[in-house]
Amino acid sequence: MTKQNGGDNKLPEVPRMGGAITVTRMAGLGPTTVQSTIADSKCLELLHTEVRDLQMIVEMARRGEVKLEEHQGYIGHSMQDIRELMSQLRSDEPLLRHLHDIWEQLQDCPLLTDPANAKKLPLDEQLAHYTLLNDQFKRIIFQISATIIPAKLNRWLEQSRTGYYIPFHVLFSDELPDLEDRVRLLNYLAYAPGIVKGLVDVEQGLIFRYADDRREQQFHFKLVLLALLSTFLVVSIAFALAPRLEITTPDFGLFVFCWFALLIGVVVHRAVDTLKGKRPPIIAIGELGLLLSATHGRIILKLLLALIAFFGLVLAGGAIALTPFNALLAGYSLDSVVEVFGGSLEKRSAAQLVAFKQQLGLNDPG
């Protein structure tokens, strides 16, 4: 692999521009928010690219896919580029000082300084150097990613609509390849207030855009409330149509109460999942408007799935199966009930199709 930067292979110095942007810094044991010049941010992005590419070559060599000596020129140019980028960063900031310290620890590694002769080292010593390089590269990549990723997230969230979500693991798997590091960063973003202008779901790796405006939050609340009331209207209409479809149902009050019990089951399941999680839940009543605005689409979709599960329970067992306890269990295991009902519906549809073909004489020969 050859590395071309043009001319004498030196990176152009990043101009020091006026103004500042706020970025998230993660130094030492935990992150802190500091001011960084635009030039520093640009340097960090270039530094991330250089270190990530160099890490890939070293990792491929460790696995035996390539030989380091064959890429000695590339490694030398990368080392020089990283030195130049490091020299352009202000070392008085905690994070930047930390990056300098890590780089000083690994830049004298024989695998990087003299790849041709590094293969002559004892095998256990080579392995130790590879392990050290991998750990240090990961530390640099994580520190830089923890700085530049929140700023990217906020830009994307500002450009998106309320309820839109960003799949963190999908978008940053290349920038921060280690899953454990991505989860670590997500945990920090979820618990540090004000870093990201969105709702962070660590379990699913999603970051939702919420509404800051009170009027928009009230609109989403009314929308969810309207959807909830509409489900009771649909259930009432279904009860009125049940006799015409020859479906046995209990009395109207019990029918509606079973629907309410199913909704309670959905809420209980969500609460249990939250309470038994590895992290204690954050319960801030003042943030409910933000939470509702960010997840209103998912709530409405959940209501639709709950309706499907309810009607599946009615069609499957009629008045005998439709009890408050069964409805509560159906709501608690909503996804499984919908899947079972969907499979049963497909089988019934297939059987009806076969019978219809037989009536029309369209059976396949043999």
Secondary structure, 3 states (H helix, E strand, C coil): CCCCCCCCCCCCCCCCCCCEEEEEEEECCEEEEEEEEHHHHHHHHHHHHHHHHHHHHHHHHHCCCCCHHHHHHHHHHHHHHHHHHHHHCCCCCHHHHHHHHHHHHHCCCHHHHCHHHHCCCCHHHHHHHHHHHHHHHHHHHHHHHHHHHHHHHHHHHHHCCCCCEEEHHHHCCCCCCCHHHHHHHHHHHHHCCCCCCEEEECCCCEEEECCCCHHHHHHHHHHHHHHHHHHHHHHHHHHHHCHHHCCCCCCHHHHHHHHHHHHHHHHHHHHHHHHCCCCCCCCCHHHHHHHHHHHHHHHHHHHHHHHHHHHHHHHHHHHHHCCHHHHHHHHHCHHHHHHHHHHHHHHHHHHHHHHHHHHHCCCCCC
